[in-house]
Amino acid sequence: MRSFAGELADLHRLAATTAAQDFPAELIGHLRRWIGFDGAVLGTGMPADDTLRIATATVHGRDEAILQEYAAVSHEDPVTAAFLGRPGRPIAVDAGTTYAGPQHGVMARFARRHDLRHLLLCGDAPQGDAPMRWIVLYRGTREGFDRQAMARIGAAWAHVSCALDLQRARWNRRPALPEPVRALALVDAGGSYHVADPLFHELMAREWPQAGHLHLPAVAKAAMAGGMPFHGQAITLSSRRLGVQWLCEAQARRSGAALSPREQAVAGLFASGRTHKEVAKALHTSPHTVRAQLAQVYRKLGIQDKTALVRCLAAQGEDASLSSQVPRSSPAPR
C-alpha cells in the first residue's frame, strides 16, 4: 500500500497539472482513494445565523438537486450549526441517530431522499471576506465513518486547502498576469519545494545559478519566514502562508522599470563609472541631490551598492539606454 505521504504528494502534483474546471472532481476522486465514500460535495460559502449560504459547489455521486433542497432545510439541520462552530475539526454524523425524533422530521426525510446514512464533514474557517471551504462525504451503507477516516480527512485537509489555493492561483491568475512573467511554487516552513512550476525554477536560476531545485536559498527562506518579499537583482520573490505551507511567487525584474526618467539617468551615468560630482555636472544638479536620487534607486531596485547596480542594469542591457536619456539642453540652475 502506498504511504499517505505519497498520496499527498500526488495531490499537489494534481493541483499543478489539472485545469481549473476539472480540479474539484479530480480532487474528490483522489480523496475517495484515501477514504471510502459514495458521494460528496466540495464547496465554498459563508456562515449566516447557524446556516451555510453556499457560494460554489461540486456534487459527486448524488443528484445536483441536493444543493437547492439543502438550502431550503439547512436552518433545520443541527449538524450545520455544530460544523460551523468548529470547521477545522472533522465531524462524523450518523443520520439515523442525529435526525431521530419528530423535531428533525424535515432533515430525516431529506437524508432518506438522498441516501445520506452517514456523513463526514471538514473545512476551513472563513478568513475575513473570503468564503470558507468545506467538504461533506456521504455513505449510503450501514458502515459509518470511523476514527481512522476522521483522522485521515483531518490530516489531509490542510493539504487539500493548499492544493486548492495553488491550483486556482496557477490556472486562474496566470492568463491575467502582465509582463514581466511570474510563476508559483508551494513550499513548507523549512523552505523545501512541494510542487512548483518549471518556470519557477527557471526564474530562481536567474538569481541563484548554482542553487538546486529542492530548497529555497537561505536568504529567500529568511525573507519568507519574516513575512517580507525578497528583492533580488533578477527576480522578486513574495510569499504568503497557506495553512502549514507557503505559496511563493517569483517575478522577473526589469531593471529601471520602476525608476523615474531622472532616476534612470542618474543610475545609468553612475553605473557607467562617473562620480557623484560628474553625474551632478552632467545633469546640472548638485552632488547632494545625486546621492539622494541614487539612494532612491537602490531602494527601488532592492540593492545595496554600485557593484550591484552595474550588474542589475547590465543583466537587462539597459545601461547604455539609460545613459542616453541624459538631458543635453537643460539649463543650469541659477
Disulfide bonds with the S-S distance in Angstrom:
none
